[in-house]
């Protein structure tokens, strides 16, 4: 019996079945695609994966019905500068992966108002461990797990996929010495947290996440992906606008340079004139095409 397997009516079903259509109505191809998608997935909602600081943090799982064995899986972390946002508000970010047959895991984590840094990093590492430990229950292929997110979620995808056990940020969780992912998809994520708490690139969300802790510089270094660049990291693809005013584009280029130097397979997809998200349909399509090709190149999807 599947644990926590209490399916609810899916978000997509609610959206597309709320308005009754006349029997003779002809659905456009996009509506038909969404309806087909909703019929082929089951949602397991608000599964607790960790309790910390008296808060029970949860995740949702979207599992394809009738899957023929374990499937590639995406773990998604929402954005919001570590101090805002929600997994529910990011649910539609999963759709490109659902359309490509992934199991999708949408993760809640502690925000800054509950716990300052490094709590969010600890939580997302625990979420990965939970997924690995419960993979069999949800048709998850542990050799084809990718982590992704936008902005702060991009940062968390990088730390989740890159941190070694020696970083000491896995102590909230137990079991599984070998925690790894097959690839990282980073959408304009922060790579150097210290850069955002002092100096010309100071950002209010980063200052809020670190608070006034006396050792905040050391913590910022400890939760920065650039601290952990080394040979053997998962293949990493980054999407970043070169006019981003929220997370400097230099965070992407510095990450690319460091990964290149370490010999880690990686790709930077630059959105010319792109800001902090809000990309055009054409720009988004180009980014997702690059992502799917990158994942196919590294054996996570079949080559198209």
Secondary structure as GFF3:
##gff-version 3
##sequence-region A 1 304
A	DSSP	beta_strand	7	8	.	.	.	ID=ss1
A	DSSP	alpha_helix	11	17	.	.	.	ID=ss2
A	DSSP	alpha_helix	29	39	.	.	.	ID=ss3
A	DSSP	beta_strand	41	52	.	.	.	ID=ss4
A	DSSP	beta_strand	55	64	.	.	.	ID=ss5
A	DSSP	beta_strand	71	77	.	.	.	ID=ss6
A	DSSP	three_ten_helix	88	94	.	.	.	ID=ss7
A	DSSP	alpha_helix	95	98	.	.	.	ID=ss8
A	DSSP	beta_strand	103	107	.	.	.	ID=ss9
A	DSSP	alpha_helix	119	133	.	.	.	ID=ss10
A	DSSP	three_ten_helix	135	138	.	.	.	ID=ss11
A	DSSP	beta_strand	140	150	.	.	.	ID=ss12
A	DSSP	alpha_helix	152	162	.	.	.	ID=ss13
A	DSSP	three_ten_helix	165	167	.	.	.	ID=ss14
A	DSSP	beta_strand	183	187	.	.	.	ID=ss15
A	DSSP	three_ten_helix	193	196	.	.	.	ID=ss16
A	DSSP	alpha_helix	204	210	.	.	.	ID=ss17
A	DSSP	alpha_helix	216	222	.	.	.	ID=ss18
A	DSSP	three_ten_helix	225	228	.	.	.	ID=ss19
A	DSSP	beta_strand	235	241	.	.	.	ID=ss20
A	DSSP	alpha_helix	250	262	.	.	.	ID=ss21
A	DSSP	beta_strand	266	271	.	.	.	ID=ss22
A	DSSP	alpha_helix	281	297	.	.	.	ID=ss23
###
